[in-house]
Structures are given as structure tokens and as C-alpha cells.
Amino acid sequence: MRFTVNSDRILGLRLSVVEGGRALSAENLIGPDDGNLSARIDDASFLITPSGCDKGKLEPDDLY
């Protein structure tokens, strides 16, 4: 996939999703297999967590 924004922005979005997943998990607001988290990169692209992953144990490279 070709991204139209810089890699620093993408890394920042990855880190934000990871932090959000950990925070939601720590407060028991999301279970390990509940839904997906995502972040919009631009009008045509986004990052999303894989299905069935523990949102409290995400790493930046886990996002697609």
C-alpha cells in the first residue's frame, strides 16, 4: 500500500492506537476479542487492528 503522508505521522497514529488499546483494556472497557480499533491516515487509507488480537497487548507493527 502506498501512503500519501509521512512515516512520522503514520508512526504517531500507530502509537496512538496502541496506547488507546492498552488504556481501554486496563479499564476493562474492551475485551481481548472485542471489535477493532482504527485510525484514518488520509482520505483513502487507514490503520486497523487485526481481528481477535488482545487490544491490551498491541504493538505498533501489529496494525495493518
C-alpha positions in Angstrom: 0.0 0.0 0.0 1.3 3.5 -0.9 0.8 6.1 1.8 0.5 9.8 0.9 1.5 11.1 4.4 4.9 11.0 6.0 6.1 8.0 8.0 6.4 10.1 11.3 2.6 10.7 11.1 1.9 7.0 10.5 4.1 6.0 13.4 2.3 8.6 15.6 -1.1 7.1 14.6 0.2 3.6 15.3 1.4 4.6 18.8 -1.9 6.4 19.5 -3.9 3.3 18.6 -1.7 1.1 20.7 -1.9 3.5 23.7 -5.7 3.6 23.3 -6.0 -0.2 23.2 -3.9 -0.5 26.3 -5.9 2.2 28.1 -9.3 0.6 27.1 -8.1 -2.8 28.2 -6.7 -1.6 31.5 -10.2 -0.1 32.4 -11.9 -3.3 31.2 -13.8 -1.3 28.5 -12.7 -3.7 25.8 -12.1 -7.4 25.9 -9.3 -9.2 24.1 -11.5 -10.3 21.2 -13.9 -7.3 21.1 -14.0 -5.4 17.7 -11.2 -3.5 16.2 -9.5 -0.1 16.7 -8.6 2.0 13.8 -7.1 5.4 12.7 -7.6 7.2 9.5 -4.3 8.0 7.6 -5.8 10.0 4.8 -9.0 10.0 2.6 -8.1 6.6 1.2 -6.1 4.8 3.9 -6.4 3.7 7.5 -4.7 1.5 10.1 -6.7 -1.2 11.8 -6.0 -3.8 14.5 -6.2 -7.4 13.4 -9.3 -9.4 14.4 -9.0 -11.5 17.5 -6.0 -9.7 19.0 -5.7 -8.6 22.6 -6.0 -4.8 22.4 -4.1 -4.5 25.7 -1.0 -6.2 24.2 -0.8 -4.4 20.9 2.5 -3.3 19.3 2.8 -0.7 16.7 3.7 -3.2 14.0 0.5 -5.2 14.7 -1.6 -2.7 12.8 -2.4 -3.1 9.1 
